[in-house]
Amino acid sequence: MAQAFVNSKIQPGKVVMFIKPTYPYCRRTQEFLSQLPFKQAPLEFAGITANGNINEIQDYLEQLTGARTVPRVFIGNEYIGGCIDLVNMHERQELLTWLKQIGALQ
């Protein structure tokens, strides 16, 4: 079930961030991404605490990304990292380029 949940969220042309809503790095990353000019549907914050399979979801995220921590951010089918990785990409001006390439920005 955890694998199906995660895989259903990771899609081409979409940005998904797996979060625990109360975690500071998750909130920081949400605020950061929310400031970017996304089109209506391409950005999703997927809370992992709502369905009760937190450990299973984090185990599967670890298989995909090498870490169980959240946030875990995917652009399209590519894992790009967590909060600090995302901010670093933005500072290097790579993030907006990548988001434009998948058609996620207005």
C-alpha positions as CSV (number, residue, x, y, z in Angstrom):
1,M,0.0,0.0,0.0
2,A,2.8,2.4,0.8
3,Q,4.5,1.7,-2.5
4,A,1.2,2.3,-4.4
5,F,0.7,5.6,-2.5
6,V,4.2,6.9,-3.3
7,N,4.2,5.7,-6.9
8,S,0.8,7.3,-7.6
9,K,2.2,10.7,-6.6
10,I,5.4,10.6,-8.6
11,Q,4.5,11.5,-12.2
12,P,6.0,13.2,-15.2
13,G,5.3,17.0,-15.3
14,K,4.5,17.1,-11.6
15,V,6.4,18.2,-8.5
16,V,5.6,16.3,-5.4
17,M,6.9,16.7,-1.9
18,F,6.4,14.0,0.7
19,I,5.9,15.7,4.1
20,K,5.0,15.4,7.7
21,P,3.1,18.7,8.1
22,T,4.4,19.6,11.5
23,Y,8.1,19.1,10.7
24,P,10.1,22.4,10.4
25,Y,12.0,21.5,7.3
26,C,8.8,20.4,5.6
27,R,7.1,23.7,6.5
28,R,10.1,25.6,5.3
29,T,10.2,23.7,2.0
30,Q,6.4,24.2,1.5
31,E,6.7,27.9,2.0
32,F,9.6,28.1,-0.4
33,L,7.8,26.1,-3.2
34,S,4.6,28.0,-2.6
35,Q,6.3,31.2,-3.6
36,L,7.2,29.9,-7.1
37,P,4.8,30.6,-10.0
38,F,3.4,27.1,-10.4
39,K,0.5,26.2,-12.7
40,Q,-2.5,25.0,-10.8
41,A,-2.0,21.2,-10.7
42,P,1.8,20.4,-11.0
43,L,2.7,21.0,-7.3
44,E,1.5,18.6,-4.6
45,F,2.3,18.3,-0.9
46,A,1.7,14.6,-0.1
47,G,1.3,14.2,3.7
48,I,2.5,10.8,4.9
49,T,0.8,10.9,8.3
50,A,-2.8,10.8,7.2
51,N,-3.1,7.2,6.1
52,G,-1.4,5.5,9.1
53,N,1.4,3.8,7.1
54,I,4.1,6.3,8.0
55,N,6.9,3.8,8.6
56,E,6.1,1.8,5.5
57,I,6.0,5.0,3.4
58,Q,9.3,6.1,4.9
59,D,10.9,2.7,4.3
60,Y,9.8,2.8,0.6
61,L,11.1,6.4,0.3
62,E,14.4,5.1,1.7
63,Q,14.5,2.5,-1.0
64,L,13.9,5.1,-3.7
65,T,16.1,7.9,-2.3
66,G,18.5,6.5,0.2
67,A,17.0,8.3,3.2
68,R,13.8,8.0,5.3
69,T,13.7,11.7,6.3
70,V,11.2,14.2,5.0
71,P,10.7,16.3,3.0
72,R,11.5,14.2,-0.1
73,V,11.0,16.2,-3.3
74,F,10.5,14.8,-6.8
75,I,10.4,16.7,-10.0
76,G,8.7,14.5,-12.5
77,N,10.1,11.0,-12.0
78,E,13.4,12.3,-10.6
79,Y,14.3,12.6,-6.9
80,I,16.0,15.9,-6.3
81,G,16.4,15.9,-2.5
82,G,15.1,17.7,0.6
83,C,14.9,21.2,1.8
84,I,18.6,22.2,1.6
85,D,19.0,20.5,-1.8
86,L,16.1,22.4,-3.2
87,V,17.4,25.8,-1.8
88,N,20.8,25.0,-3.2
89,M,19.4,24.2,-6.6
90,H,17.5,27.5,-6.6
91,E,20.6,29.5,-5.6
92,R,22.5,27.9,-8.6
93,Q,19.5,28.8,-10.8
94,E,18.9,25.2,-11.7
95,L,15.5,24.8,-10.0
96,L,13.5,27.2,-12.2
97,T,15.2,25.8,-15.3
98,W,14.2,22.3,-14.4
99,L,10.6,23.4,-13.5
100,K,10.3,25.2,-16.8
101,Q,11.5,22.1,-18.7
102,I,8.7,20.0,-17.3
103,G,6.1,22.7,-17.9
104,A,5.3,23.2,-14.2
105,L,5.6,27.0,-14.1
106,Q,3.3,29.7,-15.4
